[in-house]
Amino acid sequence: MQHVVFKTVKFTLWGILLLFVSSHGVPAYPQIHFLPEAGTYELHANGDEDLGLLGSVSFESLQETGKNGRTYSVLKLYLDGNEKKAPHTLGIFIARDEQKEPIGKGTYAFNKDIDGFLTHFEGVFGFASINAYGERPFFAKEGKLTIGHVGDETLSGSLSISMENDHGKTLLIGGDFNALLKE
């Protein structure tokens, strides 16, 4: 009888442990957020080596009309590195088709494949050029951008992106930004 109880307890504990481990996957980045100084960002990149990425960030929010006559609400984030040891630039674009209102607070998922980027697209697109990881640019494959605040001249939030270059090298980028309206 004790043997049966012991087995039952043992299987129950293993089941709980398995459930706990499988439901708590490793997040891409910790959910610790802070608001950097206005016009700046603090990101962390994990690739061949781990890097801290700091710099200035600005944004544009506009309405564009495509060749097809459709109106797109577009938000563009420009992140420019200011460190000599890790020169870099990042760009993130969000476009929504047939939207009359500017892009606002919310969470936006990166599209894996964007068709027609040079004309217009709908979704979220991101790219990064980081000298420490080579000359080839990285493009967003998956992840999210969360906008937590939108003001007349400020926009802040966080991002967590998995990126890849044309040679299959991957890079994880995450952190927070506090953008100023582009002059």
Residue pairs with C-beta under 8 A, 6 or more apart in sequence:
28 143
28 160
28 162
28 172
28 174
29 44
29 160
29 172
29 174
29 175
33 148
33 158
33 176
34 176
35 156
35 176
35 178
36 42
36 176
36 177
36 178
37 178
38 154
38 178
38 180
39 56
39 57
39 58
39 178
39 179
39 180
40 54
40 55
40 56
40 57
40 177
40 178
41 53
41 54
41 55
41 56
41 57
41 79
41 175
41 176
41 177
41 178
41 179
42 52
42 53
42 54
42 175
42 176
42 177
43 52
43 53
43 54
43 79
43 90
43 159
43 173
43 174
43 175
43 176
43 177
44 50
44 51
44 52
44 53
44 173
44 174
44 175
45 51
45 52
45 53
45 130
45 133
45 171
45 172
45 173
46 171
46 172
46 173
47 130
47 132
47 133
47 169
47 170
47 171
47 172
48 132
48 133
48 169
49 132
51 86
51 130
51 132
52 86
53 79
53 81
53 83
53 86
53 88
53 90
53 130
53 173
53 175
54 81
54 82
54 83
55 79
55 80
55 81
55 82
55 83
55 88
56 79
56 80
56 82
57 77
57 78
57 79
57 80
57 177
57 178
57 179
57 180
58 77
58 78
58 179
58 180
58 181
58 182
58 183
59 75
59 76
59 77
59 78
59 155
59 179
59 180
59 181
59 182
60 74
60 75
60 76
60 78
60 181
60 182
61 73
61 74
61 75
61 76
61 102
61 103
61 155
62 73
62 74
62 76
63 71
63 72
63 73
63 74
63 100
63 102
64 71
64 72
64 74
64 95
64 120
65 71
65 72
66 72
66 119
66 120
67 119
67 120
68 120
70 97
70 98
70 120
71 97
71 98
71 99
71 100
72 95
72 96
72 97
72 98
72 99
72 120
72 122
73 95
73 96
73 99
73 100
73 101
73 102
73 103
74 93
74 94
74 95
74 96
74 103
75 93
75 94
75 95
75 102
75 103
75 155
76 91
76 92
76 93
76 182
77 90
77 91
77 92
77 93
77 155
77 177
77 179
78 89
78 90
78 91
78 182
79 88
79 89
79 90
79 91
79 92
79 177
80 89
81 87
81 88
81 89
85 132
86 130
86 131
86 132
87 130
87 131
88 128
88 129
88 130
88 131
88 132
89 128
89 129
90 126
90 127
90 128
90 129
90 173
91 126
91 127
91 128
92 124
92 125
92 126
92 140
92 145
92 159
93 124
93 125
93 126
94 103
94 108
94 123
94 124
94 125
94 145
95 120
95 121
95 122
95 123
95 125
96 103
96 122
97 120
97 122
102 150
103 147
104 147
104 150
105 147
105 148
105 149
105 150
106 146
106 147
107 144
107 145
107 146
107 147
108 124
108 144
108 145
108 146
108 147
109 124
109 142
109 143
109 144
110 123
110 124
110 125
110 126
110 140
110 141
110 142
110 143
110 144
110 145
110 161
111 121
111 123
111 124
111 125
111 140
112 141
112 142
114 121
114 123
114 125
115 121
117 125
124 140
124 145
125 139
125 140
126 139
126 140
126 143
126 145
126 161
126 163
127 137
127 138
127 139
127 140
127 163
128 137
128 138
128 163
128 171
128 173
129 137
129 138
130 138
130 171
133 165
133 169
133 171
134 165
134 169
136 165
136 166
136 167
136 169
137 165
138 163
138 164
138 165
138 169
138 171
139 163
139 164
139 165
140 161
140 162
140 163
141 162
141 163
141 164
141 170
142 161
142 162
143 159
143 160
143 161
143 162
144 159
144 160
144 161
145 157
145 158
145 159
145 161
146 157
146 158
146 159
147 155
147 156
147 157
148 156
148 157
148 158
149 155
149 156
149 157
152 181
153 180
153 181
154 178
154 179
154 180
154 181
155 178
155 179
155 181
156 176
156 177
156 178
156 179
157 176
157 177
158 174
158 175
158 176
158 177
159 173
159 174
159 175
159 177
160 172
160 173
160 174
161 172
161 173
161 174
162 170
162 171
162 172
163 170
163 171
163 172
163 173
164 170
164 171
165 171
